[in-house]
Amino acid sequence: MALHFELVTPARLVRSEDVHMVVVPGAEGEFGVLEGHAPFMSTIRDGALLVYRTEGGTPETIQIQGGFAEVAATGLTVLAEHVEG
């Protein structure tokens, strides 16, 4: 199974892919999202988004600034104000 992950800014769709897990810098602390996670929404703080393509793999780090994260039946969408790079 895989988690569908999308990273979006006001200007463009940055990523849309299936991954193993994403760790999000939530306003109340970091949280990990896997396939089948319960639906919820959270504000996010400036920090590192960690994207694990495979179980046990080395994560890719993406620096983001502000925004929201939504976990739904269709996967995880991160709406960031700004993405480095």
C-alpha positions as CSV (number, residue, x, y, z in Angstrom):
1,M,0.0,0.0,0.0
2,A,1.1,3.6,-0.6
3,L,0.1,7.0,0.6
4,H,-0.8,9.5,-2.1
5,F,1.0,12.8,-1.3
6,E,0.5,16.2,-2.8
7,L,2.5,19.3,-2.0
8,V,1.0,22.5,-3.2
9,T,1.8,26.2,-3.0
10,P,-0.4,29.2,-4.1
11,A,1.7,29.3,-7.3
12,R,1.9,25.6,-8.4
13,L,1.6,21.9,-7.7
14,V,5.1,20.9,-6.4
15,R,4.6,17.2,-5.9
16,S,2.0,14.5,-6.6
17,E,3.2,11.0,-5.9
18,D,2.7,7.8,-4.0
19,V,5.1,7.4,-1.0
20,H,5.4,5.2,2.1
21,M,5.2,8.0,4.8
22,V,5.4,11.7,5.3
23,V,6.4,13.5,8.5
24,V,4.8,16.9,8.7
25,P,6.0,19.8,11.0
26,G,2.6,20.5,12.6
27,A,1.9,23.6,14.7
28,E,1.4,21.3,17.8
29,G,4.4,19.1,16.9
30,E,5.5,16.7,14.1
31,F,3.2,14.0,13.0
32,G,3.7,11.1,10.6
33,V,1.1,10.0,8.0
34,L,0.8,6.5,6.5
35,E,-1.8,5.0,4.2
36,G,-5.1,4.6,6.0
37,H,-4.5,7.4,8.5
38,A,-7.6,8.9,10.1
39,P,-8.8,12.1,8.4
40,F,-7.9,15.4,10.0
41,M,-6.6,18.9,9.3
42,S,-3.7,20.8,11.0
43,T,-1.9,24.0,10.6
44,I,1.8,23.6,9.9
45,R,4.8,25.6,11.0
46,D,8.0,26.5,9.2
47,G,10.3,23.4,9.1
48,A,11.3,20.2,7.3
49,L,8.8,17.9,5.6
50,L,10.3,14.4,5.6
51,V,9.2,12.2,2.6
52,Y,9.9,8.5,2.9
53,R,9.5,6.8,-0.5
54,T,10.0,3.3,0.9
55,E,9.7,1.7,4.3
56,G,13.1,2.0,6.1
57,G,14.5,4.3,3.4
58,T,16.3,7.6,3.9
59,P,13.9,10.5,3.9
60,E,14.0,13.4,1.4
61,T,13.8,16.7,3.3
62,I,11.8,19.6,1.8
63,Q,11.8,22.9,3.7
64,I,8.4,24.5,3.9
65,Q,6.9,27.7,5.4
66,G,3.5,27.9,6.9
67,G,0.2,26.5,5.6
68,F,-2.1,23.6,6.3
69,A,-2.1,19.8,6.0
70,E,-5.2,17.7,5.3
71,V,-5.4,14.0,5.6
72,A,-8.3,12.4,3.8
73,A,-9.4,9.1,2.4
74,T,-7.5,10.1,-0.8
75,G,-4.2,10.8,1.0
76,L,-2.2,13.7,2.3
77,T,-2.3,17.2,0.9
78,V,0.1,19.9,2.2
79,L,-0.8,23.4,1.3
80,A,2.4,25.4,2.0
81,E,2.8,29.1,1.8
82,H,6.3,28.6,0.4
83,V,8.6,25.7,-0.6
84,E,12.4,26.0,-0.7
85,G,13.8,25.1,-4.1
